Amino acid sequence: MNTEEKKSVQPKHTEPRLLYGANGVGYLIGVCGRTIKNWTKEGRFPPPDVVDGKHGHIKRWYRETILRWVEEKRQATEAAV
């Protein structure tokens, strides 16, 4: 197998998808982690992308989910002005 063939067989590397807990989400958007937990329960913040742990206590959001929510809020605020 020549070098060209090897290159085409190798998988493309992608950036890892980052996961954030409530405290990390809060840090990114400037609120307390407890606020994120409350907003999630109230339906004001998206449900977690990953729920894990024995009783589902570990909740994580992908960075893309957080940024999409922030953008939606920004657009809603601009539309209201």
C-alpha positions as CSV (number, residue, x, y, z in Angstrom):
1,M,0.0,0.0,0.0
2,N,1.5,3.3,-1.0
3,T,1.4,6.6,1.0
4,E,-1.6,8.0,-0.9
5,E,-3.7,4.9,-0.1
6,K,-2.8,5.0,3.6
7,K,-3.9,8.7,3.8
8,S,-7.4,7.9,2.4
9,V,-7.9,5.0,4.8
10,Q,-7.1,6.9,8.0
11,P,-10.2,8.4,9.8
12,K,-10.6,12.1,10.0
13,H,-10.0,13.5,13.4
14,T,-12.7,15.8,14.8
15,E,-12.7,18.0,17.8
16,P,-14.1,16.3,20.9
17,R,-17.6,17.5,22.0
18,L,-17.2,19.2,25.3
19,L,-19.7,18.5,28.1
20,Y,-20.5,20.9,31.0
21,G,-22.2,20.3,34.3
22,A,-24.5,22.9,35.8
23,N,-21.7,24.8,37.4
24,G,-19.7,24.9,34.1
25,V,-22.8,26.1,32.3
26,G,-23.4,28.8,34.9
27,Y,-19.8,29.9,34.6
28,L,-20.2,30.2,30.8
29,I,-23.3,32.3,30.9
30,G,-22.7,34.2,34.1
31,V,-25.1,32.7,36.6
32,C,-24.9,30.2,39.5
33,G,-25.0,26.5,38.8
34,R,-28.0,26.3,41.1
35,T,-29.8,28.7,38.7
36,I,-29.1,26.4,35.8
37,K,-30.6,23.5,37.8
38,N,-33.7,25.6,38.7
39,W,-34.1,26.8,35.1
40,T,-33.9,23.3,33.8
41,K,-36.6,22.1,36.2
42,E,-38.8,25.1,35.2
43,G,-38.3,24.4,31.5
44,R,-36.4,27.8,31.0
45,F,-33.2,26.0,30.1
46,P,-32.8,23.0,27.7
47,P,-32.8,19.5,29.3
48,P,-29.4,18.0,29.7
49,D,-27.9,16.2,26.7
50,V,-26.4,13.4,28.9
51,V,-27.9,12.0,32.1
52,D,-25.9,9.4,34.0
53,G,-25.3,8.0,37.4
54,K,-27.1,5.5,39.5
55,H,-30.2,7.7,39.9
56,G,-29.7,10.2,37.0
57,H,-28.0,12.8,39.2
58,I,-25.2,13.5,36.7
59,K,-26.4,15.9,34.1
60,R,-24.3,17.3,31.3
61,W,-24.8,19.7,28.4
62,Y,-22.9,19.9,25.2
63,R,-21.3,23.3,24.5
64,E,-23.3,23.5,21.3
65,T,-26.6,23.2,23.3
66,I,-25.5,26.0,25.6
67,L,-24.4,28.3,22.8
68,R,-27.6,27.7,20.8
69,W,-29.7,28.6,23.9
70,V,-27.7,31.8,24.4
71,E,-28.1,32.7,20.7
72,E,-31.9,32.1,20.9
73,K,-32.2,34.3,24.0
74,R,-30.1,37.0,22.3
75,Q,-32.3,37.0,19.2
76,A,-35.5,37.0,21.3
77,T,-34.2,40.0,23.2
78,E,-33.3,41.9,20.0
79,A,-36.7,41.1,18.5
80,A,-38.5,42.5,21.6
81,V,-36.6,45.8,21.3
